[in-house]
């Protein structure tokens, strides 16, 4: 998803997602491709099981758009901050501090 970064007062990078119609179209295509690949990887001789899988996939793909009329499934907003730590020790310290302050956070390593 396209995003912009902005420096904030704590010297981290605030990620601001900017989804576009093309991004959502690409996501739908990817989901369709994943469904097809899963069907290829898990072949079955059972017509009932295959029909159940196809019905489930169809129901997901045919969901009604959100009531706001955006033509997309409702997705809740999240506001995230990604902080780059200088080392593992700082990461542990910040996680402990943020958790103590009541923030929901998790560690990522790249």
C-alpha positions as CSV (number, residue, x, y, z in Angstrom):
1,X,0.0,0.0,0.0
2,X,1.4,3.4,-0.8
3,X,2.4,5.4,2.3
4,X,4.0,8.7,3.1
5,X,6.3,9.2,6.1
6,X,6.4,12.3,8.2
7,X,8.9,13.0,11.0
8,X,7.2,13.7,14.3
9,X,8.5,15.2,17.5
10,X,9.8,11.8,18.8
11,X,12.0,11.3,15.7
12,X,10.1,8.2,14.5
13,X,8.4,7.8,11.2
14,X,4.7,8.0,11.3
15,X,3.2,5.9,8.4
16,X,0.2,7.3,6.8
17,X,-1.4,4.7,4.5
18,X,-2.9,6.1,1.3
19,X,-4.9,3.3,-0.3
20,X,-6.0,3.9,-3.9
21,X,-8.7,2.2,-6.0
22,X,-5.8,0.5,-8.0
23,X,-4.4,-0.9,-4.7
24,X,-7.8,-2.4,-3.8
25,X,-8.2,-3.8,-7.3
26,X,-4.8,-5.4,-7.0
27,X,-5.6,-6.8,-3.6
28,X,-8.8,-8.4,-4.9
29,X,-6.9,-10.0,-7.8
30,X,-4.3,-11.3,-5.4
31,X,-7.0,-12.8,-3.2
32,X,-8.5,-14.5,-6.2
33,X,-5.1,-15.9,-7.3
34,X,-4.5,-17.2,-3.7
35,X,-7.8,-18.9,-3.7
36,X,-7.0,-20.6,-7.1
37,X,-3.6,-21.6,-5.9
38,X,-5.0,-23.1,-2.7
39,X,-7.5,-25.1,-4.7
40,X,-4.6,-26.4,-6.8
41,X,-2.6,-27.4,-3.8
42,X,-5.4,-29.1,-2.0
43,X,-7.2,-31.2,-4.7
44,X,-10.1,-33.3,-3.6
45,X,-12.2,-36.0,-5.1
46,X,-15.1,-35.1,-2.9
47,X,-17.6,-33.0,-4.9
48,X,-19.2,-31.9,-1.6
49,X,-15.9,-30.6,-0.1
50,X,-15.1,-28.8,-3.4
51,X,-18.6,-27.3,-3.5
52,X,-18.2,-26.1,0.1
53,X,-14.8,-24.4,-0.6
54,X,-16.2,-22.7,-3.7
55,X,-19.3,-21.5,-1.9
56,X,-17.2,-20.0,0.9
57,X,-14.9,-18.3,-1.6
58,X,-17.9,-17.0,-3.6
59,X,-19.6,-15.6,-0.4
60,X,-16.4,-13.7,0.5
61,X,-16.0,-12.3,-3.0
62,X,-19.7,-11.3,-3.3
63,X,-20.0,-9.5,0.1
64,X,-22.0,-6.3,-0.1
65,X,-20.1,-3.0,0.0
66,X,-20.0,-1.0,3.2
67,X,-23.0,1.2,4.0
68,X,-21.0,4.4,3.5
69,X,-21.2,3.6,-0.2
70,X,-17.5,3.4,-0.9
71,X,-17.9,0.2,-2.8
72,X,-15.3,-1.5,-0.6
73,X,-15.6,-3.9,2.3
74,X,-15.5,-2.0,5.6
75,X,-12.0,-1.9,7.0
76,X,-11.3,-0.4,10.4
77,X,-8.7,2.3,10.6
78,X,-5.5,1.8,12.4
79,X,-3.0,4.5,13.3
80,X,0.5,3.0,13.7
81,X,4.0,4.3,14.5
82,X,7.1,2.4,13.5
83,X,10.1,3.3,15.6
84,X,13.6,2.3,14.4
85,X,15.7,1.4,17.4
86,X,19.5,1.6,17.5
87,X,19.8,-2.0,18.9
88,X,17.9,-4.8,20.6
89,X,18.4,-3.3,24.1
90,X,16.7,-0.1,23.1
91,X,13.9,-2.1,21.5
92,X,13.3,-4.0,24.8
93,X,13.4,-0.8,26.9
94,X,10.9,0.9,24.6
95,X,8.6,-2.1,24.6
96,X,8.7,-2.3,28.4
97,X,8.1,1.5,28.7
98,X,5.2,1.6,26.2
99,X,3.6,-1.5,27.7
100,X,3.8,0.0,31.2
101,X,2.1,3.2,29.7
102,X,-0.7,1.0,28.5
103,X,0.1,1.0,24.8
104,X,-0.6,-2.0,22.6
105,X,2.8,-2.7,20.9
106,X,4.8,-5.5,19.4
107,X,8.4,-6.1,18.4
108,X,9.5,-6.5,14.8
109,X,12.9,-7.5,13.5
110,X,14.0,-7.0,9.9
